[in-house]
Every structure is written in structure tokens, then in C-alpha cells.
Amino acid sequence: MRKILMDCDTGGDDATAISLAVASDDIELLGVTACMGNLELSETLRNNLALVSYLGVADQVPVAEGSKDPLVRTRWVGAAGEHRLEMPGLPADSELPAPHQLDAVEFMAKVLRESDDKVTLIPLAPLTNIAKLMMQYPELVEEKVDDIILMGGGMYFGNTTGAAELNFYADPEAAKAVFAFGKPVVMCGLDVCYNGYITQQENDEIHAIGNKPAEVFYHMTQHTLKWQKENNGVERALMYDSVPIIYMLHPELFKTVKADIQIETTSELCDGMSVCDARVGQEETGRPRIHTVVLDVDREGYIERVKEILKQAGK
């Protein structure tokens, strides 16, 4: 059983990851923290609360409010706007549970402090909350955090700019701090996410599972499938934030490489870029390859694991 904390800027793909974590027999979800990123903090918090309520785990999975701004910069313009999760059965605002009384950093610190076992961090948002946790409680992170498996970055390309992926671009200083902390990080970036897509037929098969986590996964993915078909003429959707969950449970499905990873924070063209140095022999330079870059996945095996996990809900 893996104990995990998830840090999310919840839109569609974060919701699929949360549904997998709730459904899995091999995961104990200790809490979800909200961060700005794809959306304003008020929206990501609302979406997280709606999800745990819909999934019937609001009493077991606290939701804590995190950072509304990057570490040192003014708010990233891409975080503006509203986008509420849309699917049948989600509770109205008046029916939402209250967020945890502690903020995200203090909540995560409390969970780590009180856990008898080490905890895996699954950051799916800009790394602002995680960087703050490391800065304020470095000994606790060193002692009680098992793995850090995140969605963000990319070894070869970006998506928000030609060089930078959205989560790292939204708060480059936070990403830089997390990778410089000294604890190994597994980076599930654009390289593997672009290979871990789902088709319409596969999503229909998930819909047929019929439980609440499968409903969340189906509806969130269906929005993307519809958009892709209308705008790009393809019937496939990327599942960015589900990748760290499946990697944690089934690393054998993935191709990886060890690398030193640094985040660019001063370049006009490459701000937020994850610079991955996978050359052998870097120990001599004082920058050993302590991090893991996830590059590729057995796509069919990945989809099968997703379906298997969703079927575990309600057993």
C-alpha cells in the first residue's frame, strides 16, 4: 500500500489522476492540496472539493488550500479565467465540504509528521506548494518523503513555449528549488505524456465500467477527445496527470533515463525549461544524475492498467 499526497491544479487530467488514486487497492490517498496553475486557485480548490465529494471520500481525503501566486513572480497570465469540472452528479457549491483548516504546506507537514510510513508526493501542478514545503520543513521532507513523482517538464520540448512545459513555466523558481533540494525526483514530462494517449474506443470501455471513478475518468477525458476531434481531426487524448500514478504502481511499463535536471529561470527564450543532462560521468562535475526522466511507455499496457485500477473501486 502506497501512501500518497497529491498536489493539483485540478482541471480535467488532474481529476483522472485523483479518480485512479481513489479507486486503487494499492493506494492510500492521505490528502489533496490545491495550487494555481491551469486555473485560478479558487477554481482548483473548488474542483478538488467537488471531486472528493462526488467520489464519496470527503471524510477520508482532506483538501487543503495552497498557493494562489508563484514563489517570487506575479501571477502567471495563463492562470486567469474560470473552468469548473463538468459532468453529471457533481455537487453544487452550496453542497461542497469545507477545506482543511490548515493551508497546503502546514497540512502536508502535519500528514508527514503523523504518518508511521514514508509518503510519496505526487505533484501535478506548478511546484509552488512543494517548494514551500521543502523550504519550511527540509528535515521533515528528507525523513518522511519516500518518492517524488511529478508531472511536468520535458527533456526535448515544451508546450507552453518551445522550451517550457506549463507547470514549470508557471513557476520556474519553484521547479528549480524542488530539483535542487537534493532528493531524487521522477519527472513524468511531455516526452512520455505524448505517448500515453487514449482513444475514443478505449474511453468508451472505461465508461462501461460504470462506477464513480470510471465516470470521472470518462467524462474528463471525453471533453478532451471532443476538443481534439473538432480542432485537430484526431480521436485521441493525452492523459498527462495519470502518468505519475501508473508509473508509481507499474514502473516496468516505462522507459527511463537518469539525469541531472536544472530549471532555467533567467532566459528570455527558455524560461521554465527543464535542462536534462543524461551524460554518463557527471558525478565528477559535482552534479550527479540523481533524477529520473520518464521517456516512453507501453501504451497498451498503460491503458490496461488504467482499466484494471478503475475496476477495483467499490469491490
C-alpha positions as CSV (number, residue, x, y, z in Angstrom):
1,M,0.0,0.0,0.0
2,R,1.5,3.3,-1.1
3,K,0.6,6.4,1.0
4,I,0.4,9.5,-1.2
5,L,-0.3,13.2,-1.1
6,M,-1.4,14.8,-4.4
7,D,-0.8,18.5,-5.2
8,C,-3.2,19.5,-8.0
9,D,-4.3,22.5,-10.2
10,T,-7.4,20.4,-10.9
11,G,-8.9,20.6,-14.4
12,G,-9.7,17.5,-16.4
13,D,-6.5,15.5,-16.3
14,D,-5.9,16.1,-12.6
15,A,-9.3,14.7,-12.0
16,T,-8.5,11.5,-13.8
17,A,-5.4,11.0,-11.6
18,I,-7.5,11.6,-8.4
19,S,-10.0,9.1,-9.6
20,L,-7.3,6.5,-10.1
21,A,-5.8,7.1,-6.7
22,V,-9.3,6.8,-5.0
23,A,-10.1,3.6,-7.0
24,S,-6.8,1.7,-6.4
25,D,-6.5,-1.0,-3.8
26,D,-2.8,-0.3,-3.6
27,I,-3.0,3.5,-2.8
28,E,-4.0,5.3,0.4
29,L,-4.7,8.9,-0.6
30,L,-3.9,11.0,2.5
31,G,-5.0,14.3,1.1
32,V,-5.1,16.6,-1.9
33,T,-3.7,20.1,-1.9
34,A,-4.8,22.8,-4.4
35,C,-2.5,25.2,-6.3
36,M,-2.9,27.8,-9.0
37,G,-1.8,26.7,-12.5
38,N,-4.1,25.8,-15.3
39,L,-6.7,27.8,-13.3
40,E,-7.1,30.3,-10.5
41,L,-6.7,28.8,-7.0
42,S,-10.3,29.4,-6.2
43,E,-11.3,27.1,-9.1
44,T,-8.8,24.4,-8.5
45,L,-9.8,24.3,-4.8
46,R,-13.5,24.1,-5.8
47,N,-12.8,21.3,-8.3
48,N,-10.9,19.3,-5.7
49,L,-13.6,19.6,-3.2
50,A,-16.3,18.7,-5.7
51,L,-14.3,15.6,-6.7
52,V,-13.7,14.1,-3.3
53,S,-17.4,14.8,-2.5
54,Y,-18.6,13.1,-5.7
55,L,-16.3,10.1,-5.2
56,G,-17.6,9.7,-1.6
57,V,-14.3,10.2,0.1
58,A,-14.6,13.7,1.5
59,D,-14.4,12.3,5.1
60,Q,-11.2,10.3,4.4
61,V,-9.4,12.7,2.0
62,P,-9.0,16.2,3.2
63,V,-8.5,19.0,0.7
64,A,-6.2,21.9,1.6
65,E,-5.9,25.4,0.0
66,G,-2.5,26.2,-1.3
67,S,-0.7,28.9,-3.3
68,K,-2.5,31.4,-5.5
69,D,0.7,33.0,-6.8
70,P,4.1,31.8,-7.8
71,L,7.0,31.9,-5.4
72,V,8.5,35.3,-6.5
73,R,6.7,36.3,-9.7
74,T,3.5,38.0,-10.3
75,R,0.7,35.6,-11.2
76,W,1.2,33.8,-14.5
77,V,-1.4,35.1,-17.0
78,G,-2.3,31.6,-18.0
79,A,-3.8,31.0,-14.6
80,A,-6.6,33.5,-15.3
81,G,-10.2,32.6,-16.0
82,E,-12.7,30.1,-14.7
83,H,-13.2,26.5,-15.6
84,R,-15.4,24.2,-13.5
85,L,-15.4,20.5,-13.9
86,E,-18.5,19.5,-16.0
87,M,-20.1,16.1,-15.5
88,P,-23.4,14.8,-14.2
89,G,-23.7,14.5,-10.5
90,L,-21.1,16.9,-9.3
91,P,-22.3,18.8,-6.2
92,A,-23.3,22.4,-6.2
93,D,-21.1,25.0,-4.4
94,S,-23.5,25.1,-1.5
95,E,-23.0,21.3,-1.0
96,L,-19.2,21.3,-1.0
97,P,-17.3,20.2,2.1
98,A,-15.1,22.7,3.8
99,P,-11.4,22.7,3.0
100,H,-9.0,21.7,5.7
101,Q,-8.3,24.4,8.3
102,L,-4.6,24.3,7.6
103,D,-3.1,25.6,4.4
104,A,-1.4,23.3,2.0
105,V,2.1,23.5,3.4
106,E,1.1,23.1,7.0
107,F,-1.3,20.3,6.1
108,M,1.3,18.3,4.2
109,A,3.8,18.8,7.1
110,K,1.1,17.5,9.5
111,V,0.5,14.4,7.4
112,L,4.2,13.7,7.1
113,R,4.8,14.2,10.8
114,E,2.0,11.9,11.8
115,S,2.5,9.1,9.3
116,D,4.1,6.0,10.5
117,D,5.3,5.2,7.0
118,K,7.0,7.3,4.4
119,V,4.8,9.2,2.0
120,T,5.0,9.6,-1.8
121,L,4.4,13.1,-3.2
122,I,2.5,13.3,-6.5
123,P,2.7,16.9,-7.7
124,L,0.6,17.6,-10.8
125,A,0.6,21.4,-10.7
126,P,3.2,24.2,-10.6
127,L,5.6,23.2,-7.8
128,T,4.9,26.2,-5.6
129,N,3.4,24.3,-2.7
130,I,6.1,21.6,-2.8
131,A,8.9,24.2,-2.9
132,K,7.4,25.9,0.1
133,L,7.2,22.6,2.0
134,M,10.9,21.9,1.3
135,M,11.9,25.4,2.3
136,Q,10.0,25.4,5.6
137,Y,10.4,21.8,6.6
138,P,13.5,20.4,4.9
139,E,14.3,17.8,7.6
140,L,10.7,16.5,7.5
141,V,10.8,16.1,3.7
142,E,14.2,14.4,3.9
143,E,13.0,12.0,6.6
144,K,9.4,11.2,5.7
145,V,9.0,11.6,1.9
146,D,9.6,8.4,0.0
147,D,9.4,9.3,-3.6
148,I,8.5,12.5,-5.6
149,I,6.8,11.5,-8.8
150,L,5.6,14.6,-10.7
151,M,4.0,15.6,-14.0
152,G,5.9,18.5,-15.5
153,G,8.8,19.4,-17.8
154,G,10.1,17.7,-20.8
155,M,13.5,16.5,-21.9
156,Y,13.2,17.5,-25.5
157,F,10.4,20.1,-26.0
158,G,7.8,22.3,-24.3
159,N,4.2,23.0,-24.8
160,T,3.6,26.5,-23.3
161,T,6.7,27.7,-25.1
162,G,9.0,25.9,-27.4
163,A,11.2,25.1,-24.4
164,A,9.0,25.0,-21.4
165,E,6.1,22.9,-20.2
166,L,3.1,24.6,-18.4
167,N,3.7,23.5,-14.8
168,F,7.4,24.6,-14.8
169,Y,6.7,27.8,-16.8
170,A,4.0,28.9,-14.3
171,D,6.6,29.0,-11.5
172,P,10.2,28.3,-12.7
173,E,11.7,29.3,-9.4
174,A,9.6,26.7,-7.5
175,A,10.6,24.0,-10.0
176,K,14.2,25.0,-9.7
177,A,14.0,24.7,-5.9
178,V,12.5,21.3,-6.0
179,F,15.1,19.8,-8.3
180,A,17.9,21.5,-6.4
181,F,16.7,20.2,-3.0
182,G,18.8,17.1,-3.3
183,K,16.1,14.4,-3.2
184,P,15.6,12.3,-6.3
185,V,12.6,13.3,-8.4
186,V,10.9,11.2,-11.1
187,M,9.9,13.6,-13.9
188,C,7.0,12.4,-16.0
189,G,7.2,15.1,-18.6
190,L,5.9,15.8,-22.1
191,D,8.0,13.0,-23.6
192,V,6.1,10.2,-22.0
193,C,2.8,12.0,-21.8
194,Y,2.6,12.5,-25.6
195,N,3.0,8.7,-25.9
196,G,0.4,7.9,-23.3
197,Y,-2.7,8.8,-25.1
198,I,-6.2,7.2,-25.0
199,T,-8.6,6.6,-27.9
200,Q,-12.4,7.1,-28.1
201,Q,-12.9,3.3,-28.1
202,E,-10.7,2.9,-25.0
203,N,-12.6,5.7,-23.2
204,D,-15.9,4.1,-24.1
205,E,-14.6,0.9,-22.5
206,I,-13.8,2.9,-19.4
207,H,-17.3,4.3,-19.4
208,A,-18.7,0.8,-19.4
209,I,-17.0,0.0,-16.1
210,G,-19.8,2.0,-14.5
211,N,-18.5,3.1,-11.1
212,K,-17.9,6.7,-10.0
213,P,-14.1,6.8,-10.5
214,A,-14.6,5.5,-14.0
215,E,-17.3,8.1,-14.6
216,V,-14.9,10.9,-13.6
217,F,-12.2,9.5,-15.8
218,Y,-14.6,9.1,-18.8
219,H,-16.2,12.5,-18.7
220,M,-12.9,14.4,-18.1
221,T,-11.3,12.5,-21.0
222,Q,-14.3,12.9,-23.2
223,H,-14.0,16.7,-23.1
224,T,-10.5,16.4,-24.4
225,L,-11.4,13.8,-27.0
226,K,-14.2,16.0,-28.3
227,W,-11.9,19.1,-28.5
228,Q,-9.2,17.2,-30.3
229,K,-11.6,15.8,-32.9
230,E,-13.2,19.2,-33.6
231,N,-9.9,21.2,-33.7
232,N,-7.3,18.7,-34.8
233,G,-9.2,15.9,-36.5
234,V,-7.9,13.2,-34.3
235,E,-9.6,10.9,-31.9
236,R,-7.1,10.6,-29.1
237,A,-6.5,12.5,-25.9
238,L,-3.4,12.9,-23.7
239,M,-3.6,11.9,-20.1
240,Y,-0.8,13.9,-18.6
241,D,-1.6,13.7,-14.9
242,S,-2.5,10.0,-14.8
243,V,1.1,9.1,-15.8
244,P,2.7,9.5,-12.4
245,I,0.0,7.3,-10.7
246,I,0.6,4.5,-13.2
247,Y,4.3,4.9,-13.1
248,M,4.3,4.6,-9.3
249,L,2.3,1.3,-9.4
250,H,3.8,-0.2,-12.6
251,P,7.2,1.2,-13.4
252,E,8.0,-1.8,-15.6
253,L,5.8,-0.3,-18.3
254,F,8.1,2.7,-18.7
255,K,11.4,3.6,-20.3
256,T,13.5,6.0,-18.2
257,V,16.9,7.6,-18.1
258,K,18.9,9.0,-15.2
259,A,19.7,12.7,-15.4
260,D,20.8,15.8,-13.6
261,I,17.9,18.3,-14.0
262,Q,18.1,22.0,-13.7
263,I,15.4,24.6,-14.4
264,E,16.1,27.8,-16.4
265,T,14.9,30.9,-14.7
266,T,16.7,33.8,-16.4
267,S,16.5,33.2,-20.1
268,E,14.3,35.3,-22.4
269,L,13.6,32.4,-24.7
270,C,13.9,29.4,-22.4
271,D,12.3,30.4,-19.1
272,G,11.0,27.4,-17.3
273,M,12.9,24.9,-19.4
274,S,13.9,21.6,-17.8
275,V,17.6,21.1,-18.8
276,C,18.2,17.4,-18.5
277,D,21.8,16.2,-18.6
278,A,21.9,12.5,-19.0
279,R,25.5,12.2,-19.9
280,V,27.4,9.4,-18.1
281,G,30.2,10.5,-15.8
282,Q,28.6,13.7,-14.4
283,E,29.5,12.7,-10.9
284,E,32.9,14.2,-11.5
285,T,31.4,17.6,-12.2
286,G,29.6,17.7,-8.8
287,R,26.2,17.3,-10.5
288,P,25.4,13.6,-10.3
289,R,22.4,12.1,-12.2
290,I,20.1,11.7,-9.2
291,H,16.8,12.3,-11.0
292,T,14.8,10.1,-13.4
293,V,13.3,11.3,-16.7
294,V,10.4,9.1,-17.9
295,L,10.6,9.0,-21.7
296,D,8.2,6.4,-23.1
297,V,5.5,3.9,-22.1
298,D,4.0,0.7,-23.3
299,R,0.8,2.4,-24.3
300,E,-1.4,-0.7,-24.5
301,G,-0.2,-1.9,-21.1
302,Y,-0.8,1.5,-19.7
303,I,-4.4,1.6,-20.8
304,E,-5.0,-1.9,-19.4
305,R,-3.6,-0.9,-16.0
306,V,-5.9,2.2,-16.0
307,K,-8.9,0.0,-16.6
308,E,-7.8,-2.6,-14.0
309,I,-7.4,0.1,-11.4
310,L,-10.8,1.7,-12.1
311,K,-12.5,-1.7,-11.8
312,Q,-11.1,-2.0,-8.3
313,A,-13.4,0.7,-7.0
314,G,-16.4,-0.5,-4.9
315,K,-15.2,-4.1,-4.5
